Amino acid sequence: MSNANCVLLGCGILQREVEYLIRKNGWELDTDWLDSSLHVNFEKLAHELQTGILRNKKRDVVVFYGCCHPRMEKILETAHTFRTEGQNCVEMLLGRERFMEELSNGAFFLLEDWALRWDEAIGKTFGDKPEVVREIFQLTNKSILCLRTPCSGDFELAANEVGNKVGLPVRWLDVGLENLEATLRQAIERKSAEDGERSNR
């Protein structure tokens, strides 16, 4: 990857993991991170994403997001860019097969940042109604599956608190960065190829 004008704009949920991979691979890639709780507010997510694209309008932007907004593809098409492959950050981390397997088994995926900011994110969505939150989570999930990467800190206490709040058992899964790395590499190489085609015209 030799395009020093490239920037990765996206959700900060896996910021430490992505920045570790950028350093590891020596990618010439700047980052511009957005708040990881934007997916609970579509209007705000669209605004922040469009603002971020505008902020980087003189650069080659790759978007690090799943399909976290119903108009995601339209927003990116209008901006003449694209996003990383995958339904969401968890699929990018686990790979599609494991993601679908755990999803079908009733897992609600919990990453460190969400665990530490649970009340802030969930409060924005449901307000101060713990009984409603419990009912909704128990209706749609069987367990809280905490994903721990090599870059994670210790968020066991916060995760257990989340499990108590929603009334679901907490499970843990240690996850490598191979799938995330492959997803990022694919996006970076695609952007690099597009830039090469443009310069050859």
C-alpha positions in Angstrom: 0.0 0.0 0.0 1.8 3.1 -1.2 -1.0 5.7 -1.2 0.0 8.1 1.6 -3.2 10.2 0.8 -5.5 7.4 2.1 -7.5 7.7 5.3 -9.7 5.1 7.0 -12.8 6.8 8.3 -14.9 4.7 10.6 -16.4 3.4 13.8 -14.0 3.5 16.8 -15.2 0.2 18.3 -12.1 -1.6 17.1 -9.7 1.4 17.1 -6.9 -0.3 19.0 -7.1 -3.5 16.9 -7.1 -1.6 13.6 -4.3 0.7 14.6 -2.2 -2.3 15.8 -2.7 -3.9 12.3 -1.8 -0.7 10.5 1.5 -0.6 12.5 2.1 -4.3 12.1 1.7 -4.2 8.3 3.3 -0.8 7.7 0.3 0.5 5.9 0.5 4.1 4.9 -3.0 4.9 6.2 -4.3 7.6 8.5 -7.3 7.1 10.6 -10.3 9.3 11.5 -12.5 7.7 14.2 -16.2 8.2 14.9 -18.0 7.4 18.2 -18.7 3.7 18.6 -22.3 4.3 19.8 -23.6 6.1 16.7 -25.3 3.0 15.4 -28.1 3.5 18.0 -29.0 6.8 16.3 -29.3 6.6 12.5 -29.7 10.4 12.1 -26.6 11.1 14.0 -24.6 8.3 12.4 -25.5 9.6 8.9 -24.6 13.2 9.9 -21.2 12.2 11.5 -20.3 9.9 8.6 -21.1 12.6 6.0 -19.3 15.2 8.0 -16.2 12.9 8.2 -16.3 12.3 4.5 -16.5 16.0 3.9 -13.7 16.6 6.4 -11.5 14.3 4.3 -12.7 15.4 0.9 -9.2 16.0 -0.5 -8.1 12.4 0.5 -8.9 8.9 -0.6 -11.4 7.7 1.9 -12.0 4.0 2.9 -15.0 3.6 5.3 -14.6 1.2 8.2 -18.2 0.3 8.9 -20.7 -2.5 8.4 -24.2 -1.9 7.1 -25.0 0.0 10.3 -27.3 2.4 8.6 -30.2 1.6 6.3 -28.9 4.1 3.8 -25.2 3.2 4.2 -24.6 2.2 0.6 -26.4 5.2 -0.8 -24.4 7.6 1.5 -21.1 6.0 0.3 -22.2 5.9 -3.3 -22.9 9.6 -3.2 -19.5 10.2 -1.7 -17.8 8.0 -4.4 -16.3 5.6 -1.8 -17.0 2.2 -0.3 -16.9 0.4 3.0 -15.2 -2.7 4.4 -16.9 -6.0 3.6 -19.1 -7.5 6.3 -22.5 -7.0 8.0 -20.9 -5.4 11.0 -17.7 -5.1 13.0 -18.3 -8.5 14.8 -18.6 -10.3 11.5 -15.3 -8.6 10.4 -13.7 -9.9 13.6 -15.1 -13.4 13.7 -15.5 -14.2 10.1 -19.0 -14.8 8.6 -19.3 -18.5 9.4 -18.5 -18.2 13.2 -20.5 -14.9 13.4 -23.6 -16.6 11.9 -23.2 -19.7 14.1 -23.1 -17.6 17.3 -25.9 -15.4 16.1 -28.1 -18.4 15.5 -27.3 -19.7 19.0 -28.8 -16.5 20.4 -25.6 -14.6 21.2 -25.6 -10.8 21.9 -22.0 -9.8 21.1 -20.3 -7.5 23.5 -17.0 -5.7 22.8 -15.0 -3.9 25.4 -16.0 -0.3 24.4 -19.7 -1.2 24.5 -19.3 -2.9 27.9 -17.6 0.1 29.4 -20.1 2.6 28.0 -23.2 0.4 28.3 -25.4 2.8 30.2 -24.6 5.7 27.9 -25.4 3.7 24.7 -28.4 1.8 26.0 -29.7 4.8 27.9 -29.8 6.7 24.6 -31.9 4.0 23.1 -34.3 2.9 25.8 -34.2 5.7 28.4 -34.1 4.8 32.1 -36.3 1.7 31.8 -34.3 -1.3 33.1 -37.3 -3.7 33.0 -37.9 -2.9 29.3 -34.2 -3.5 28.5 -34.2 -6.9 30.3 -37.4 -7.9 28.5 -36.1 -7.0 25.1 -32.7 -8.7 25.5 -34.2 -11.9 27.0 -36.7 -12.0 24.2 -34.1 -12.0 21.4 -31.0 -13.4 23.0 -29.8 -16.4 25.1 -26.4 -15.1 26.3 -24.0 -12.2 26.2 -20.9 -13.3 24.2 -17.9 -11.1 25.2 -15.3 -10.9 22.5 -11.7 -10.5 23.8 -9.0 -9.6 21.3 -5.2 -9.4 21.9 -5.7 -5.6 22.2 -8.5 -5.8 24.8 -8.0 -4.6 28.4 -9.7 -6.3 31.4 -13.4 -5.6 31.0 -14.7 -8.6 32.9 -16.3 -6.6 35.7 -18.2 -4.3 33.2 -19.3 -7.3 31.2 -20.7 -9.1 34.2 -22.6 -6.0 35.2 -24.1 -5.9 31.7 -25.1 -9.6 32.1 -26.8 -8.8 35.4 -28.6 -5.8 34.0 -30.1 -7.8 31.1 -30.5 -11.1 33.1 -28.4 -13.2 30.7 -25.4 -15.5 31.2 -22.1 -14.1 30.2 -19.7 -16.1 27.9 -16.2 -15.3 26.7 -14.5 -15.9 23.4 -10.9 -15.0 22.7 -10.6 -13.8 19.1 -7.5 -13.3 16.9 -7.2 -10.5 14.4 -6.8 -12.6 11.2 -10.3 -12.0 9.8 -10.2 -8.3 10.6 -6.7 -8.0 9.0 -8.0 -9.7 5.8 -11.0 -7.4 5.7 -8.8 -4.3 6.0 -6.3 -5.6 3.5 -9.0 -6.2 1.0 -10.4 -2.7 1.4 -7.0 -1.1 1.2 -6.0 -3.0 -1.9 -9.3 -2.2 -3.6 -8.7 1.5 -2.9 -5.2 1.3 -4.2 -6.3 -0.5 -7.4 -9.0 2.2 -8.0 -6.4 4.9 -7.6 -4.1 3.1 -10.0 -6.9 2.9 -12.6 -7.7 6.6 -12.2 -4.0 7.6 -12.6 -3.7 5.5 -15.8 -6.7 7.2 -17.5 
